[in-house]
Amino acid sequence: MRIVFMGTPEFAVPSLKALFEMENVEVVGVFTQPDRPVGRGHKVEVTPVKREAEARGVPVFQFERVRKQEGLDTMRSLKPDIVVTAAFGQILSKKLLEVPRLGTVNVHASLLPKHRGSAPINWSIIQGEKVTGVTTMLTDVGLDTGDMLLKREVEIGDSETAGQLTERLSYVGAALLKETLPAYWEGRITPVPQKEEEMTYDPMLSKELGKIDWTKHAQEIDCLVRGVNPWPGAFSKINGEVVKVWLAKKCERTTQETPGTVIAASAKEGLIVACGNGETIEIIEMQAPNAKRMTAKAYLSGKKLGARFDEE
């Protein structure tokens, strides 16, 4: 079985590795996003999928727009029986989807039809869900609208961040892919159409999404902080500077103070902030501008905070 793999971030690497472990599978090519500059130094970083593919000696192709003729011609030249995608990062055209004779199988990190879109893991946490999972599906010209093949449910940990859940689901997805492919090409799976009435679609992440609204309930803030960790990161302004909040948890303590008010700020008590509905939340880990991540208690041992977050 000739397979072309399309993926980019670390999430996709276990799925690519799974293909190399399968019998009767030949990975004939890998498509990934172009390498891009990252960080303050703007050093060009190779995508995780490219790194893995090159280590295996598999040809790698990187197109700014794989839908264009060059990408289509390259795909046709590889003559794939199946294309497998996992967090590739580009929308595939109808012509591209028509190339593999058995179609394109996608590894999507949600229980479809819920959480269609590019950031399903983040949004499942932000929206306070307790269960998520992975769905293998047949890609069509819609956005995560194709027929479903197999699903695997996963519970979300109470303190789990999007980064941690992404890593965990990457291995769940790889295992599900190994189960899906043989059953699919042998005709042992009947694709199931998604129920559009149960569909939810999540927008792309943005930096502004990470801004903390202290009028929200403590649990909502906790979910936001975990859901945008590691990117774009939760933040709020105090002492005239923007502080990142990496971890937080709801406190039992209640207050009548205005949301955003600092209730406690010491190395002994920690950093406790008023939220909506009289609730409070403790900031566990934070980061000031031009400083390292640290516990709030360590931060407070050498610096005083203002009276309220987001106070103009």
Protein Blocks (a to p, Z undefined) as FASTA:
>chain_A
ZZddddfblmlmmmmmmmmmpghiacfbdcddddddedjkopacddfklmmmmmnopacd
ddfblmbmklmmmmmmnopabdcdehkopacdfklmmmpmnbpaddddbddfehiajklm
lmmmmnopabdcdddddddfbehkaccfbdcdddddfklcfklmmmmmmmmmmmmmmmmm
mmmmnopaccddddfklpccdddddfklmpccfkbcfklmmmmmmmmpcbgbiaddeehi
acddfbdcddfbdcfbdehiafbdcfklopcdddehhiacddfbdcdehiacddfklmmm
mcccdfbehiZZ
